[in-house]
Structure formats: structure tokens, C-alpha cells
Amino acid sequence: MKTVILAGGLGTRLAEETSLRPKPMVEIGGIPILVHVMSIYHSHGFRDFLIACGYKGEYIKDYFSNFQIRNSDWSLNLQDGSKKIVRADLPDWEVAPIDTGSNTMTGGRIRRLEPLIGNERFMATYGDGVANIDISELVDFHQSHGCLATITAVHPPARFGCLDLDGGVVRSFAEKPQTSEGWINGGFFVFEPEVFDYLDGDSCVLEKSPLERLSKDGQLRAFCHNGFWQPMDTLREKQMLEEMWNSNKAPWKGTQDDNFFGGLSRQKGSSDRTYRFQGSVVRKVA
């Protein structure tokens, strides 16, 4: 099954980093967050990726076109220029970075990839958000309900510390990464090919009309993920993910082989729309 990674947005809220490169290429632990996202799928056996490029997409194309050379040891024949790989511990991925337009919206980017996806089920997610989600369980859930689309519902990240008050006395204070109330769009979608009928033109925003119409038609279900989920929308969030990684407390790495990341060298908008649920049925997109 193919996985679409949406990687073409401007990333204006992270301008400190994205003025130089696309947001999915911003590094966490010396590795682009895009690769972190792809590794989540890799750990469940999904290794065929379509990267929907846009803003500064040439950086993504350059990264993967040089991936083998930068992440392996090799010998070079100086007479004829031929190279021979001496050591390589690389993921067996099929990666297609596709230019889907500089100003194309999320639904339009997926629509442009229809010829490469064909009449098959596929997955999609944002190239700037990580989670300790069980992709295999997500796919099983999608297959079980028979609808056209599955969205992963997550609890939103907490912006402020939580106070436990007794009168005016603070009994406890906790800086929580996520709240325990409410559900929002966390990406990690599974779609049937009929979803393309809901997408029209480059200006199509996936999180608006398509998901609203799917919900109205009773074709959208929610996979509720109660675990870790974190987008990288701001410099603060980037620094938080970096701290988790450097302290070996990155929840999204939990099922990964350390050798996978250890072998990679340093190479130089998720949506906040609200979803109302009744069981796993998405009743309203707001």
C-alpha cells in the first residue's frame, strides 16, 4: 500500500527554519522530521512512499537522490568515476518525491497523485507530525468498517501547564504535552480510491469540503489514538521534539531499531480543525 506524505506547505509559523528549507526537512536529531514520519510506517512494513512536494521541493529531491551515497561507505575509481558500495545499511523504501505545485492545497496535492496511486487503497499523513501510532492497527480498523475514509483522532497538545487547585493553594503543577479532552485531526489517514471523487482542483483543501462531505455521506470514521502525538508547527515544538530525541525519550521511536537511525548521517499545516464523534463515526467537521 502506498503512503502519501504531504510535504509542500510554506511552514510560515516556523519561519526561523523554513526560510531556508521546507518544513519536512527541518531536522530532529540531525535527521529530517520527514524521515522520522516515514520510519513510523516503515516499522509496520509500509515502505512505498509518494512525497507531495511543493515549497522548496528541490531540497527533498536532492536529499533522497543522494541518500545512498551520504548514508553508506563506498569506493571511487578516479579514472572512470565508477563507485562501488562497500557498506550500506539502508531502508528498503521506494520513494517518489513528486512536484505537486508551489501553491496547491492539501486535497489538490493528493488529487495530483491519483495517476501514481491508481485504483488502490492508500494512506496519507502530514510530513511534520510524529506519533507512537500503531499503523497496522489503524489499517485493520479501516478495513473493518467498510467506509471510504479513516482519520486518526488525537488529543490536542497542551499549550499551558495544568494547575491542581484547592482554593487558592496550588496542590500540583504539571507541564503536560497533551490534554486528555477533545479530539482533533491528527493526520494518519487511510483512503479508498473513491475518495478522489471528493477532491477537485489545486485549491481543494482536504480538511474542508472533502472531509465535510465524507462525514455528511457517512463515509468517514475515526481511529482514536490516545497515545503520543505532536506536530512541529513552531520553534518551541521543534526544540521540544529535539529534547525528547536527545534524551532518548522520543515516543515515536519506541518500535524502531536504533540501527535504522544510527546509520543515517546528518544531511543538511497540520490542521487544527475540530471533529465531533459518535463512537468512531465522524458526525461533523468544524
Backbone bond lengths (Angstrom), bond angles and torsions (degrees), N, CA, C in turn:
res aa  C-N    CA-C-N  psi(-1)  N-CA   C-N-CA  omega(-1)  CA-C   N-CA-C  phi
1 M - - - 1.455 - - 1.531 109.65 -
2 K 1.319 116.15 135.10 1.461 120.34 179.89 1.523 110.85 -81.57
3 T 1.335 115.37 149.31 1.459 122.31 176.07 1.521 108.99 -121.76
4 V 1.328 115.60 124.12 1.465 121.66 176.43 1.525 108.72 -91.63
5 I 1.320 116.31 128.58 1.465 121.44 174.79 1.524 107.83 -109.98
6 L 1.325 116.67 116.38 1.460 121.72 179.37 1.519 108.61 -77.57
7 A 1.336 116.10 113.42 1.466 120.37 -171.07 1.529 111.98 -138.33
8 G 1.341 116.97 31.48 1.456 118.43 -173.33 1.510 116.66 -114.63
9 G 1.348 117.92 -0.02 1.460 120.37 -176.25 1.517 113.52 -73.03
10 L 1.340 114.87 168.56 1.468 120.83 -176.48 1.523 113.09 -79.40
11 G 1.320 117.86 -29.10 1.467 120.03 -179.64 1.511 112.98 63.18
12 T 1.335 117.03 44.65 1.469 120.89 -173.58 1.525 113.54 -65.83
13 R 1.336 118.03 -26.46 1.465 119.81 -179.58 1.521 112.24 -76.38
14 L 1.335 116.24 -6.18 1.470 121.31 176.98 1.528 108.65 -122.56
15 A 1.337 114.71 43.29 1.469 120.70 -172.61 1.520 112.85 -61.20
16 E 1.345 117.25 -24.57 1.462 119.63 178.34 1.526 111.40 -58.78
17 E 1.323 116.27 -29.79 1.465 122.07 -178.91 1.528 112.06 -105.28
18 T 1.334 116.29 -38.47 1.462 119.50 -169.17 1.525 114.15 -84.30
19 S 1.313 118.18 -2.35 1.465 118.83 172.79 1.524 110.37 -69.55
20 L 1.331 116.33 -19.41 1.461 121.59 -177.16 1.526 113.28 -106.74
21 R 1.334 117.97 -25.72 1.456 121.61 -174.75 1.521 109.04 -155.95
22 P 1.339 117.72 161.50 1.467 119.23 178.22 1.524 110.57 -68.61
23 K 1.319 115.77 149.85 1.464 119.79 -174.93 1.525 113.75 -55.73
24 P 1.346 120.28 -39.46 1.464 118.53 178.79 1.527 114.49 -62.80
25 M 1.346 117.02 -14.01 1.463 120.06 178.28 1.527 112.41 -95.15
26 V 1.328 117.93 0.34 1.461 120.90 174.00 1.524 107.90 -67.41
27 E 1.318 116.37 135.42 1.462 120.49 -169.26 1.524 114.07 -92.32
28 I 1.304 114.27 141.76 1.462 123.78 168.62 1.527 105.60 -119.52
29 G 1.313 117.16 114.93 1.461 120.55 -177.12 1.513 112.99 65.05
30 G 1.331 116.76 30.83 1.455 120.73 178.59 1.522 114.29 80.55
31 I 1.339 117.58 5.89 1.463 122.89 -178.63 1.522 108.29 -125.59
32 P 1.338 119.51 131.31 1.470 120.78 179.82 1.518 111.86 -54.12
33 I 1.331 115.75 140.18 1.466 118.66 179.86 1.525 110.47 -60.44
34 L 1.320 117.91 -27.17 1.457 121.96 174.41 1.525 111.44 -54.85
35 V 1.321 117.43 -43.66 1.463 121.90 -179.79 1.527 110.21 -69.44
36 H 1.332 116.96 -35.86 1.464 119.99 174.90 1.526 110.37 -59.05
37 V 1.346 115.93 -44.88 1.466 120.50 179.63 1.525 110.22 -62.38
38 M 1.324 116.84 -46.14 1.465 120.76 -179.31 1.519 111.32 -62.18
39 S 1.322 116.92 -33.74 1.468 120.12 -178.41 1.526 111.86 -67.97
40 I 1.346 117.06 -25.89 1.465 120.17 176.46 1.525 109.54 -62.40
41 Y 1.327 116.07 -42.64 1.464 120.57 177.25 1.526 110.86 -70.86
42 H 1.325 115.68 -39.84 1.471 121.35 179.04 1.526 111.53 -54.89
43 S 1.323 116.96 -39.26 1.460 120.55 -176.08 1.526 112.28 -67.97
44 H 1.345 116.82 -13.99 1.468 120.45 177.89 1.528 111.40 -112.97
45 G 1.336 115.59 15.43 1.448 119.98 172.59 1.515 116.13 87.89
46 F 1.331 118.07 9.57 1.460 121.82 178.85 1.526 108.76 -101.18
47 R 1.325 116.36 116.22 1.466 119.87 -167.03 1.523 113.47 -135.73
48 D 1.327 117.16 17.45 1.461 121.92 -179.40 1.528 107.77 -114.19
49 F 1.335 116.48 108.38 1.457 121.33 -169.78 1.521 112.65 -118.01
50 L 1.329 115.21 136.51 1.455 123.37 168.17 1.522 107.12 -113.18
51 I 1.317 116.98 115.64 1.463 120.65 -178.71 1.516 108.29 -98.98
52 A 1.333 116.38 115.15 1.460 122.05 -178.52 1.527 109.01 -82.68
53 C 1.313 115.65 95.12 1.463 121.77 -175.40 1.528 111.23 -86.15
54 G 1.325 114.79 157.30 1.457 121.54 175.95 1.513 109.36 -154.36
55 Y 1.333 116.13 -101.69 1.465 122.16 179.73 1.527 110.78 -57.62
56 K 1.342 115.65 122.72 1.462 122.49 179.92 1.527 112.89 51.00
57 G 1.333 115.03 38.10 1.456 119.85 -178.47 1.515 113.96 -63.03
58 E 1.342 117.01 -19.43 1.468 119.69 179.83 1.526 111.46 -63.77
59 Y 1.345 117.48 -26.37 1.465 120.35 177.85 1.533 110.10 -66.65
60 I 1.330 116.47 -39.07 1.462 120.61 178.98 1.524 110.04 -68.66
61 K 1.325 116.80 -43.23 1.463 120.48 179.32 1.529 110.94 -63.03
62 D 1.330 116.46 -41.56 1.466 120.19 179.87 1.529 110.71 -65.02
63 Y 1.327 117.08 -40.67 1.458 121.16 -178.57 1.525 110.99 -59.11
64 F 1.336 116.36 -48.82 1.460 119.07 -176.33 1.524 112.63 -78.76
65 S 1.322 118.00 -28.62 1.464 118.85 177.89 1.521 111.15 -68.58
66 N 1.329 117.04 -24.66 1.466 121.74 178.85 1.532 112.50 -106.63
67 F 1.319 116.67 8.96 1.463 121.48 -172.92 1.524 112.03 -59.02
68 Q 1.329 117.26 -46.94 1.457 120.41 -176.27 1.520 111.38 -63.71
69 I 1.320 117.72 -46.51 1.465 121.59 -177.60 1.524 111.54 -65.29
70 R 1.334 116.54 -40.34 1.464 120.15 -176.87 1.516 113.15 -75.38
71 N 1.326 116.79 -20.42 1.461 120.02 -175.45 1.526 112.72 -117.44
72 S 1.321 116.33 30.52 1.463 120.81 177.09 1.522 109.32 -150.28
73 D 1.301 115.15 167.50 1.469 120.93 172.20 1.517 108.12 -100.27
74 W 1.316 117.50 140.30 1.451 120.37 -175.70 1.523 110.43 -150.29
75 S 1.320 114.68 161.35 1.462 120.69 175.54 1.524 108.60 -114.30
76 L 1.310 115.76 148.82 1.459 121.88 -175.88 1.524 110.01 -123.88
77 N 1.309 116.55 127.25 1.449 121.96 173.53 1.522 107.72 -84.32
78 L 1.309 116.69 112.07 1.460 120.61 -174.19 1.525 112.90 -72.16
79 Q 1.328 117.50 -14.67 1.465 119.31 179.62 1.528 111.83 -81.55
80 D 1.336 116.00 -47.92 1.468 117.12 -176.70 1.532 113.44 -110.85
81 G 1.343 116.77 -0.76 1.456 120.37 176.53 1.512 115.01 77.97
82 S 1.315 118.48 4.89 1.466 121.06 -178.62 1.528 110.41 -73.76
83 K 1.334 115.32 144.98 1.465 122.05 179.47 1.509 109.89 -115.58
84 K 1.319 116.33 146.81 1.455 122.47 175.34 1.518 108.28 -131.15
85 I 1.341 116.02 125.47 1.465 121.12 179.95 1.519 109.14 -73.00
86 V 1.332 116.10 124.35 1.461 122.19 -179.95 1.528 110.20 -93.83
87 R 1.319 116.46 -42.66 1.471 121.24 178.99 1.518 108.81 -145.28
88 A 1.311 115.35 132.66 1.466 119.91 177.80 1.525 109.24 -152.59
89 D 1.321 116.22 129.21 1.461 122.49 175.53 1.523 105.93 -125.54
90 L 1.326 115.63 76.68 1.454 121.64 -170.10 1.525 111.35 -112.56
91 P 1.322 117.42 150.09 1.469 119.77 178.37 1.525 110.48 -69.53
92 D 1.325 115.75 145.03 1.468 120.32 -179.57 1.527 109.62 -88.26
93 W 1.328 114.95 65.78 1.456 121.76 -178.62 1.518 110.99 -98.62
94 E 1.317 115.49 150.94 1.448 123.01 166.74 1.529 105.54 -106.82
95 V 1.326 117.35 114.46 1.461 121.32 -172.86 1.525 109.86 -121.39
96 A 1.328 115.99 125.26 1.467 120.96 178.85 1.523 109.32 -124.87
97 P 1.347 117.78 97.94 1.473 120.30 175.05 1.532 108.39 -79.30
98 I 1.339 116.68 113.90 1.455 121.99 -173.18 1.528 109.86 -114.53
99 D 1.318 116.07 129.22 1.464 120.85 176.60 1.524 108.58 -72.24
100 T 1.337 116.84 115.07 1.464 121.13 179.64 1.526 112.00 -111.46
101 G 1.356 116.12 17.05 1.454 119.78 175.22 1.516 113.33 100.16
102 S 1.317 115.59 143.41 1.470 120.50 -177.06 1.517 112.63 -70.21
103 N 1.331 117.93 -35.41 1.461 121.41 -173.79 1.527 113.17 -112.82
104 T 1.310 117.34 10.97 1.462 121.49 -179.32 1.527 110.11 -70.69
105 M 1.324 116.46 141.71 1.456 121.49 178.96 1.536 110.31 -87.32
106 T 1.325 116.19 173.57 1.461 120.93 -170.87 1.532 113.30 -58.34
107 G 1.327 117.20 -46.02 1.458 119.42 178.89 1.517 112.08 -66.27
108 G 1.326 115.67 -38.06 1.453 120.08 178.18 1.513 112.36 -64.80
109 R 1.307 117.74 -35.79 1.473 120.93 178.36 1.536 110.19 -64.32
110 I 1.322 116.21 -44.18 1.462 118.97 178.50 1.524 109.99 -64.76
111 R 1.326 116.68 -41.19 1.462 120.82 179.13 1.529 111.03 -58.55
112 R 1.314 117.95 -40.56 1.463 121.25 -179.59 1.525 112.57 -64.65
113 L 1.324 116.56 -20.76 1.461 120.21 -178.58 1.527 113.13 -90.75
114 E 1.324 117.48 0.19 1.461 120.60 -177.36 1.529 113.03 -53.82
115 P 1.351 120.42 -42.82 1.467 118.92 179.84 1.530 113.47 -60.87
116 L 1.330 117.39 -27.94 1.458 120.86 -179.57 1.535 112.08 -86.13
117 I 1.320 116.78 -22.34 1.466 121.14 -179.50 1.519 110.82 -88.68
118 G 1.328 114.69 -41.54 1.457 119.24 179.55 1.515 112.54 73.24
119 N 1.297 116.07 -157.54 1.460 122.40 -176.64 1.525 110.69 -90.86
120 E 1.330 115.48 56.43 1.461 121.21 -176.39 1.526 110.80 -132.71
121 R 1.318 114.56 153.90 1.466 120.40 171.26 1.524 109.12 -63.26
122 F 1.337 117.34 144.93 1.454 120.45 177.95 1.519 110.61 -148.24
123 M 1.320 115.30 164.22 1.463 122.08 176.78 1.519 109.61 -111.82
124 A 1.318 115.86 161.85 1.461 120.91 177.48 1.520 109.15 -153.37
125 T 1.327 115.43 150.20 1.456 120.30 174.34 1.515 109.21 -160.00
126 Y 1.317 115.18 175.52 1.462 121.86 179.77 1.528 109.92 -87.60
127 G 1.322 115.99 145.27 1.458 121.21 -176.99 1.507 114.61 -85.19
128 D 1.340 117.38 18.34 1.464 119.69 -177.34 1.521 112.91 -138.85
129 G 1.346 116.94 22.11 1.454 119.32 -179.84 1.516 111.68 -139.27
130 V 1.333 116.76 134.70 1.464 121.36 -177.60 1.524 110.44 -117.57
131 A 1.326 115.48 156.93 1.458 121.29 -179.25 1.516 109.13 -159.74
132 N 1.328 116.17 160.45 1.464 119.97 174.19 1.520 109.86 -96.24
133 I 1.312 114.48 45.00 1.463 122.03 -175.92 1.526 110.87 -77.51
134 D 1.324 115.86 143.82 1.460 121.96 176.67 1.530 107.45 -89.14
135 I 1.321 117.07 97.96 1.460 121.72 -176.34 1.529 111.06 -62.77
136 S 1.314 117.31 -37.52 1.469 120.35 179.54 1.528 110.68 -62.39
137 E 1.321 116.28 -41.72 1.463 120.52 178.15 1.526 110.83 -66.69
138 L 1.335 116.29 -37.51 1.464 121.51 176.61 1.530 110.84 -59.53
139 V 1.322 116.60 -47.42 1.467 121.12 -179.24 1.528 110.45 -65.20
140 D 1.320 117.30 -40.91 1.465 120.70 178.23 1.536 110.40 -61.53
141 F 1.328 115.97 -41.42 1.466 120.58 178.59 1.526 110.23 -61.88
142 H 1.333 116.21 -44.67 1.462 119.87 179.85 1.524 111.00 -60.72
143 Q 1.315 116.90 -43.76 1.461 120.50 -179.59 1.524 111.93 -65.10
144 S 1.321 116.75 -27.46 1.461 120.80 -174.39 1.521 113.33 -75.45
145 H 1.346 118.13 -29.01 1.469 118.29 -172.64 1.536 113.88 -97.41
146 G 1.321 118.42 -16.63 1.456 120.54 172.98 1.515 116.74 74.78
147 C 1.335 117.95 10.53 1.461 120.82 178.17 1.527 110.72 -91.00
148 L 1.323 116.04 173.71 1.465 120.34 -174.77 1.520 114.06 -78.01
149 A 1.318 117.53 -24.90 1.465 119.02 -172.25 1.519 111.99 -144.98
150 T 1.316 114.81 143.36 1.463 122.98 172.19 1.513 108.49 -125.48
151 I 1.306 115.92 132.84 1.456 122.93 175.67 1.526 107.92 -116.15
152 T 1.311 117.33 142.48 1.457 119.46 176.12 1.518 109.22 -88.97
153 A 1.325 115.55 121.39 1.460 122.19 178.38 1.525 109.00 -94.28
154 V 1.320 116.33 133.06 1.471 121.83 -177.80 1.519 109.54 -133.27
155 H 1.312 115.26 160.34 1.457 120.24 172.46 1.522 108.69 -80.58
156 P 1.331 117.66 137.55 1.467 119.67 -177.15 1.517 112.28 -68.76
157 P 1.341 116.88 149.62 1.461 119.99 175.36 1.532 110.15 -62.03
158 A 1.317 116.04 143.15 1.460 120.90 178.28 1.525 109.40 -79.87
159 R 1.321 116.16 133.53 1.468 120.40 179.82 1.527 111.65 -89.30
160 F 1.325 116.39 -22.25 1.458 119.15 -174.05 1.532 110.41 -132.98
161 G 1.322 115.75 162.33 1.454 120.65 176.01 1.519 110.62 -70.52
162 C 1.330 116.06 155.09 1.458 122.23 -177.18 1.527 109.71 -103.42
163 L 1.339 115.78 126.87 1.465 121.47 179.94 1.523 110.05 -104.66
164 D 1.335 116.40 133.66 1.464 122.43 171.99 1.523 106.43 -103.97
165 L 1.365 115.32 108.24 1.462 120.03 -171.80 1.521 111.50 -106.33
166 D 1.309 115.25 143.60 1.463 123.84 171.96 1.517 105.92 -127.71
167 G 1.347 114.91 94.61 1.461 117.95 -169.37 1.517 107.93 67.94
168 G 1.323 116.16 -123.37 1.461 119.65 176.87 1.516 112.59 -100.66
169 V 1.335 116.48 6.28 1.459 120.92 -177.54 1.529 109.57 -93.28
170 V 1.328 115.91 128.81 1.463 120.77 176.72 1.528 108.35 -84.67
171 R 1.331 116.22 108.84 1.456 120.98 -178.91 1.523 111.95 -78.81
172 S 1.327 116.13 -32.68 1.466 119.51 177.63 1.523 109.33 -159.00
173 F 1.318 114.53 156.58 1.459 121.39 176.40 1.515 107.79 -135.54
174 A 1.334 116.12 133.42 1.468 120.25 -179.70 1.515 109.89 -137.26
175 E 1.305 116.02 128.90 1.461 122.77 174.25 1.521 106.90 -90.63
176 K 1.322 116.54 91.07 1.456 121.47 -173.89 1.529 111.11 -91.28
177 P 1.346 116.61 137.76 1.465 119.03 178.39 1.518 113.01 -73.17
178 Q 1.344 117.79 -26.61 1.454 121.04 -178.79 1.514 110.53 -139.55
179 T 1.348 115.16 151.72 1.447 120.04 173.40 1.524 108.05 -82.72
180 S 1.323 116.03 172.60 1.463 120.56 177.97 1.525 110.72 -114.12
181 E 1.336 116.97 7.46 1.451 120.67 -177.11 1.526 109.94 -123.45
182 G 1.322 115.47 146.57 1.453 120.96 176.44 1.513 112.97 79.04
183 W 1.332 115.87 157.92 1.457 121.88 -179.16 1.519 109.13 -131.63
184 I 1.329 116.66 141.00 1.453 122.30 175.97 1.526 109.57 -133.66
185 N 1.317 115.45 170.72 1.459 122.43 177.51 1.522 109.97 -68.72
186 G 1.343 116.66 119.25 1.457 120.96 178.97 1.513 113.47 -107.16
187 G 1.355 116.96 9.62 1.462 118.81 -176.21 1.519 110.16 76.79
188 F 1.334 117.30 -144.19 1.461 123.39 179.37 1.541 110.18 47.47
189 F 1.333 114.33 62.70 1.457 122.89 -178.77 1.533 110.79 -89.29
190 V 1.338 115.03 156.46 1.460 122.13 165.41 1.523 106.38 -128.59
191 F 1.337 116.81 129.75 1.458 121.79 -175.14 1.526 111.36 -127.67
192 E 1.318 115.41 143.58 1.452 121.62 165.78 1.530 107.81 -85.72
193 P 1.337 118.67 155.75 1.465 120.04 -176.35 1.521 113.69 -61.69
194 E 1.343 118.16 -21.77 1.466 120.46 178.29 1.522 112.60 -63.52
195 V 1.346 116.82 -15.03 1.470 120.97 177.74 1.529 110.86 -61.71
196 F 1.332 117.63 -26.40 1.470 119.94 178.69 1.526 111.60 -59.62
197 D 1.332 117.45 -24.64 1.461 120.94 178.09 1.529 111.79 -68.18
198 Y 1.331 116.11 -17.21 1.466 121.13 179.96 1.535 111.90 -94.93
199 L 1.309 116.87 -3.55 1.465 121.57 -176.45 1.523 109.09 -110.30
200 D 1.332 116.38 129.56 1.459 118.01 -179.38 1.527 111.37 -144.57
201 G 1.326 115.92 114.67 1.452 121.82 172.55 1.516 114.69 81.31
202 D 1.333 114.39 162.17 1.466 120.73 -177.70 1.521 113.30 -64.96
203 S 1.323 117.69 -23.81 1.467 120.57 -177.93 1.522 112.70 -84.89
204 C 1.312 116.95 2.42 1.466 121.20 -177.80 1.524 110.76 -72.52
205 V 1.322 116.88 121.89 1.462 123.30 177.48 1.530 108.17 -98.05
206 L 1.310 116.89 113.88 1.463 121.52 -176.70 1.517 112.13 -51.31
207 E 1.344 116.68 -41.72 1.458 121.88 -172.05 1.532 112.81 -77.41
208 K 1.322 117.77 -3.73 1.471 120.55 178.39 1.524 110.40 -105.40
209 S 1.319 118.26 -109.02 1.458 121.81 -172.36 1.534 114.97 -54.26
210 P 1.351 119.81 -45.94 1.473 117.59 -177.26 1.526 113.74 -59.74
211 L 1.328 117.57 -49.51 1.458 119.17 -179.18 1.527 111.17 -70.11
212 E 1.328 116.74 -33.70 1.462 119.88 177.08 1.528 110.90 -63.40
213 R 1.330 116.56 -43.63 1.471 120.97 179.94 1.529 111.10 -69.53
214 L 1.331 117.11 -40.00 1.459 119.80 176.79 1.528 110.70 -60.64
215 S 1.335 115.60 -41.56 1.459 120.46 178.13 1.525 110.95 -63.60
216 K 1.341 116.46 -45.40 1.469 121.68 179.91 1.517 111.08 -62.07
217 D 1.340 116.95 -35.72 1.464 121.32 -179.54 1.525 112.92 -82.51
218 G 1.329 117.60 0.28 1.456 121.11 -179.78 1.515 113.49 72.77
219 Q 1.339 116.41 26.01 1.466 121.35 -175.43 1.530 113.24 -111.26
220 L 1.328 117.48 14.17 1.466 121.31 -178.48 1.517 109.94 -122.98
221 R 1.318 115.93 125.51 1.461 121.38 177.55 1.520 109.56 -121.04
222 A 1.334 115.72 156.67 1.456 121.40 -177.23 1.524 111.27 -113.38
223 F 1.312 115.00 128.10 1.462 122.34 171.12 1.521 106.10 -94.88
224 C 1.321 117.49 108.66 1.467 121.41 -173.33 1.524 110.44 -85.58
225 H 1.329 114.24 116.27 1.467 121.58 -178.45 1.525 108.37 -106.52
226 N 1.324 116.11 114.16 1.460 121.07 -177.97 1.523 113.35 -92.65
227 G 1.323 116.79 -2.06 1.458 120.14 -176.85 1.512 112.95 -88.41
228 F 1.323 114.95 -157.33 1.463 121.96 -176.65 1.524 111.26 -69.78
229 W 1.323 115.70 137.59 1.463 123.10 172.80 1.526 107.77 -154.00
230 Q 1.322 116.41 132.82 1.462 119.00 -177.78 1.531 110.67 -152.76
231 P 1.340 116.79 120.36 1.457 119.57 172.00 1.524 109.63 -82.95
232 M 1.322 116.47 166.21 1.461 121.35 176.18 1.527 108.01 -118.36
233 D 1.317 115.44 79.07 1.460 120.82 -176.90 1.518 113.53 -97.06
234 T 1.318 117.80 -22.37 1.462 121.49 -175.46 1.524 110.49 -132.32
235 L 1.322 115.79 166.79 1.461 120.39 177.55 1.518 110.46 -62.81
236 R 1.319 117.06 -36.78 1.471 120.61 178.22 1.524 110.72 -60.49
237 E 1.340 117.13 -43.43 1.459 120.30 -179.71 1.525 110.89 -69.16
238 K 1.324 116.28 -35.21 1.463 119.65 176.28 1.520 110.08 -62.17
239 Q 1.321 116.66 -44.76 1.461 121.13 179.99 1.522 111.61 -66.02
240 M 1.329 117.20 -35.96 1.464 120.98 178.17 1.529 110.84 -64.86
241 L 1.341 116.80 -44.75 1.465 120.29 178.26 1.523 110.63 -64.58
242 E 1.317 116.42 -37.30 1.461 121.22 178.28 1.530 110.60 -63.03
243 E 1.337 116.13 -42.62 1.464 120.09 178.83 1.530 110.98 -63.94
244 M 1.328 116.70 -41.56 1.468 120.12 177.61 1.522 110.66 -60.16
245 W 1.320 115.43 -44.22 1.463 120.29 -178.09 1.520 111.22 -65.19
246 N 1.318 116.30 -47.99 1.468 120.70 -176.06 1.524 112.71 -67.74
247 S 1.337 116.96 -24.87 1.468 120.54 178.42 1.533 111.67 -93.81
248 N 1.335 116.21 8.30 1.466 122.17 179.90 1.524 111.72 59.84
249 K 1.348 115.74 35.44 1.459 121.27 179.19 1.525 110.34 -124.48
250 A 1.337 116.11 36.91 1.462 121.29 -179.87 1.526 109.29 -87.99
251 P 1.341 118.46 106.71 1.480 119.96 -174.82 1.523 113.80 -60.46
252 W 1.317 117.19 -31.67 1.472 118.86 -177.91 1.527 112.30 -71.28
253 K 1.324 117.22 -13.86 1.453 121.37 179.11 1.521 111.59 -89.76
254 G 1.302 117.39 -0.91 1.455 121.53 -170.88 1.515 115.34 -54.37
255 T 1.338 117.73 -36.16 1.461 119.86 -177.02 1.522 112.14 -100.87
256 Q 1.329 116.22 8.24 1.460 119.15 -175.09 1.530 112.08 -91.74
257 D 1.302 115.08 152.15 1.464 122.17 172.99 1.523 107.66 -81.38
258 D 1.333 117.69 126.40 1.459 120.28 -179.68 1.519 111.89 -56.44
259 N 1.323 116.64 -30.38 1.467 119.32 -179.39 1.522 111.63 -64.83
260 F 1.339 116.21 -27.59 1.461 119.51 -179.71 1.522 110.09 -61.28
261 F 1.341 116.08 -49.27 1.455 119.90 -179.69 1.523 111.52 -79.99
262 G 1.320 115.86 -34.59 1.461 118.92 -178.84 1.503 113.05 -61.91
263 G 1.339 116.67 -26.61 1.455 120.07 -179.27 1.503 114.22 -82.55
264 L 1.339 117.16 -7.20 1.457 119.94 -178.63 1.520 110.38 -90.72
265 S 1.311 116.15 132.32 1.455 120.37 179.90 1.510 110.70 -87.30
266 R 1.308 117.32 166.53 1.460 122.85 176.22 1.520 109.50 -76.73
267 Q 1.284 116.04 110.84 1.453 123.00 176.93 1.518 107.92 -115.92
268 K 1.371 99.09 125.79 1.469 106.08 179.01 1.556 112.08 -79.82
269 G 20.735 127.09 119.49 1.242 119.64 -9.03 1.377 126.89 -114.82
270 S 1.857 96.23 112.94 1.474 94.71 175.68 1.523 110.85 -47.85
271 S 1.316 115.82 151.63 1.460 119.58 -175.26 1.521 111.38 -89.70
272 D 1.341 117.10 145.28 1.459 121.04 176.54 1.529 110.13 -111.65
273 R 1.339 117.35 23.53 1.447 119.82 178.87 1.526 110.04 -66.19
274 T 1.353 116.11 149.91 1.452 122.68 -174.38 1.527 110.47 -100.00
275 Y 1.324 116.56 140.75 1.454 122.00 -177.54 1.523 109.21 -123.27
276 R 1.336 116.41 135.21 1.453 121.42 179.31 1.525 108.36 -104.02
277 F 1.328 116.55 130.33 1.453 121.02 -172.67 1.520 112.15 -117.77
278 Q 1.327 115.57 147.75 1.463 122.45 166.10 1.511 105.05 -127.63
279 G 1.327 116.51 101.63 1.453 120.51 -167.66 1.510 107.10 68.12
280 S 1.324 117.11 -125.62 1.459 120.63 177.91 1.522 111.62 -101.90
281 V 1.355 116.87 2.91 1.456 120.29 -178.66 1.511 109.86 -84.54
282 V 1.331 116.81 128.49 1.464 121.12 177.47 1.520 107.24 -82.52
283 R 1.332 116.51 111.73 1.454 121.86 -176.53 1.526 112.29 -87.31
284 K 1.313 117.13 -31.17 1.465 119.30 -175.64 1.513 110.68 -155.29
285 V 1.337 115.45 140.87 1.456 122.31 172.92 1.515 106.69 -111.58
286 A 1.333 116.39 126.59 1.481 118.78 -176.23 1.507 110.90 -127.27
